[in-house]
């Protein structure tokens, strides 16, 4: 026996079973109607069948809504009890995080300045070592030239390392129990040219973009049957709803 086996379902299983049986029977008859030629003699009965199907769907939706309602209310009650706590803490932490961010920015600027100093010193050291190498070569001192060449190479590596150092203003845990906080880069898009942004979106995600445009256009047409939208062609269809 699995854990939770004795837990009752969150819905009326007996009612669901009856509706499932009726829905399956209805679906089988619908297959027959779909394969039947509609004539003047049977069109009315086919229409009545569709009406009955709509009523069955409505009955199922009403049953679903009724079974779900207690859970929705319980969920709302739980949210109402817990969310204020989270909201209070979020607001309280926002102030501390703003203060930490300002501190981390100052610290990061100092780190960047220190890295620039190291890089500049290493660059000068590399230049001096290179000059010493050339002088040693001219003097015919191969050993001194090689030593200077190695020193120049090490100085260039130090310069590159210093130049690539990322200043994050990292803040270590004060107790060893927390995580290290550091500045991270975030990007928030702001539309400054709707036309260009729209063209970009069309090229990037044409499928999703087209679906969105079609949805907006159809909604506009339902609201105003006479509307004409540039770049959109409305195809008139007739069908039984």
C-alpha positions in Angstrom: 0.0 0.0 0.0 1.5 3.4 -1.0 1.8 6.3 1.3 -1.3 8.5 1.2 -3.4 5.6 -0.2 -6.2 6.2 2.4 -6.3 10.0 1.7 -9.6 10.9 0.1 -9.4 12.6 -3.3 -9.8 16.4 -3.5 -12.9 15.9 -5.6 -16.2 14.0 -5.6 -14.9 10.7 -7.2 -18.4 9.2 -7.5 -19.7 12.3 -9.4 -16.6 12.4 -11.5 -17.0 8.7 -12.5 -20.6 9.2 -13.6 -19.6 12.3 -15.6 -16.7 10.4 -17.2 -19.0 7.6 -18.3 -21.4 10.0 -19.8 -18.6 12.0 -21.5 -17.1 8.9 -23.0 -20.5 7.7 -24.3 -21.1 11.2 -25.7 -17.7 11.2 -27.4 -18.4 7.8 -29.1 -21.7 9.1 -30.5 -20.0 12.3 -31.6 -17.6 10.2 -33.8 -20.7 8.6 -35.5 -22.2 12.1 -36.1 -18.9 13.4 -37.4 -18.8 10.6 -40.0 -22.5 11.0 -41.0 -23.6 13.1 -43.9 -25.7 15.9 -42.6 -29.0 16.3 -44.5 -32.2 18.2 -44.1 -33.7 15.2 -42.3 -31.0 14.8 -39.6 -29.5 18.4 -39.3 -31.9 19.2 -36.5 -31.0 16.2 -34.5 -27.3 16.9 -35.0 -27.8 20.4 -33.8 -29.6 19.1 -30.8 -26.7 16.7 -30.1 -24.3 19.7 -30.1 -26.6 21.5 -27.8 -26.6 18.5 -25.5 -22.8 18.4 -25.6 -22.6 22.0 -24.6 -24.9 21.3 -21.7 -22.8 18.4 -20.6 -19.6 20.5 -20.8 -21.4 23.2 -18.7 -22.4 20.5 -16.1 -18.8 19.2 -16.0 -17.4 22.7 -15.6 -19.9 23.5 -12.8 -18.9 20.3 -11.0 -15.2 21.1 -11.4 -15.8 24.6 -10.1 -17.8 23.3 -7.1 -15.2 20.8 -6.2 -12.3 23.3 -6.5 -14.0 26.1 -4.6 -13.1 24.9 -1.1 -9.5 24.4 -2.1 -9.3 27.9 -3.6 -10.8 29.4 -0.5 -8.4 27.4 1.7 -5.5 28.5 -0.6 -6.5 32.1 -0.3 -6.7 31.8 3.5 -3.2 30.3 3.6 -1.9 33.1 1.3 -3.5 35.8 3.4 -1.9 34.3 6.6 1.6 33.9 5.2 2.1 36.6 2.6 2.1 39.6 5.0 5.1 38.0 6.8 7.0 37.7 3.5 6.1 41.2 2.5 7.3 42.7 5.7 10.6 40.9 5.5 11.1 41.8 1.8 10.6 45.5 2.6 12.9 45.2 5.6 15.6 43.5 3.7 15.4 45.9 0.8 16.7 48.7 2.9 19.6 46.6 4.1 20.4 45.4 0.6 20.4 49.0 -0.7 22.9 49.9 2.0 25.1 46.9 1.2 24.9 47.7 -2.5 26.2 51.2 -1.9 29.0 49.9 0.3 29.9 47.2 -2.3 30.0 49.8 -5.1 32.5 51.9 -3.2 34.5 48.8 -2.4 34.4 47.7 -6.0 35.6 51.1 -7.2 38.6 50.8 -4.8 39.3 47.3 -6.1 39.2 48.5 -9.6 41.5 51.4 -8.8 44.0 49.0 -7.1 43.9 46.6 -10.1 44.6 49.5 -12.4 47.6 50.5 -10.3 49.0 46.9 -10.3 48.4 46.7 -14.1 50.2 50.0 -14.7 53.1 49.0 -12.5 53.4 45.6 -14.3 53.3 47.4 -17.7 56.2 49.6 -16.7 58.1 46.7 -15.3 57.6 44.8 -18.6 58.9 47.9 -20.5 61.9 48.2 -18.3 62.7 44.4 -18.5 62.3 44.6 -22.3 64.8 47.5 -22.4 67.2 45.5 -20.3 66.9 42.5 -22.6 67.7 44.7 -25.6 70.7 46.2 -23.8 72.0 42.8 -22.8 71.7 41.5 -26.3 73.6 44.4 -27.7 76.3 43.8 -25.0 76.4 40.2 -26.0 75.3 38.9 -22.6 72.9 36.1 -23.6 72.3 35.0 -20.0 71.3 38.5 -18.9 69.1 38.9 -22.0 67.3 35.6 -21.3 66.7 36.6 -17.7 65.3 40.0 -18.8 63.1 38.3 -21.3 61.6 36.1 -18.7 61.1 39.0 -16.4 59.3 40.9 -19.1 57.1 37.9 -19.8 56.2 37.6 -16.1 55.4 41.3 -15.9 53.1 41.1 -19.0 51.2 38.2 -17.4 50.8 40.1 -14.2 49.5 43.1 -16.2 47.0 40.9 -18.1 45.8 39.3 -14.8 45.4 42.7 -13.1 43.6 44.1 -16.1 41.1 41.2 -16.2 40.4 41.3 -12.5 36.6 41.8 -11.9 35.8 44.2 -9.1 32.7 42.9 -7.4 33.0 44.5 -4.0 32.5 41.0 -2.5 31.3 40.9 1.1 32.2 37.8 3.1 29.9 36.3 5.7 30.6 37.9 9.1 29.9 34.6 11.0 30.9 32.0 8.4 27.3 30.9 8.3 26.1 33.1 5.4 27.0 33.4 1.8 29.3 35.8 0.1 27.5 38.8 -1.4 28.8 40.5 -4.5 27.7 43.0 -7.1 26.0 41.3 -10.0 25.0 42.9 -13.3 21.3 42.9 -14.3 19.7 44.2 -17.4 16.2 45.7 -17.6 14.8 46.3 -21.1 13.2 49.7 -21.8 11.5 50.2 -25.2 12.7 53.5 -26.7 11.8 52.8 -30.3 8.6 50.6 -30.5 9.0 50.1 -34.3 12.5 48.9 -34.2 11.8 46.8 -31.1 8.9 45.2 -32.8 10.9 44.3 -35.9 13.6 42.8 -33.6 11.0 40.7 -31.8 9.5 39.5 -35.1 13.0 38.3 -36.2 13.9 36.7 -32.9 10.7 34.8 -32.1 8.5 35.0 -35.2 6.2 32.2 -34.1 5.4 33.7 -30.6 5.3 37.2 -32.0 2.8 36.2 -34.8 0.6 34.5 -32.2 0.6 37.6 -30.1 -0.2 39.9 -33.0 -3.0 37.6 -34.2 -4.5 37.4 -30.7 -4.5 41.2 -30.4 -5.9 41.7 -33.9 -8.7 39.2 -33.3 -9.7 40.9 -30.0 -9.7 44.3 -31.8 -11.9 42.9 -34.6 -14.4 41.4 -32.1 -14.6 44.8 -30.4 -15.0 46.7 -33.7 -16.1 44.7 -36.8 -15.2 47.6 -39.1 -11.6 48.0 -38.0 -8.8 47.7 -40.5 -5.3 47.0 -39.2 -2.2 47.7 -41.3 -0.4 44.5 -42.2 -3.4 42.3 -41.2 -5.9 40.6 -43.5 -9.0 39.3 -41.8 -10.3 36.0 -43.4 -14.1 35.7 -42.8 -15.1 32.2 -41.7 -18.5 30.8 -41.1 -18.8 28.0 -38.6 -21.0 26.6 -35.9 -19.8 27.8 -32.6 
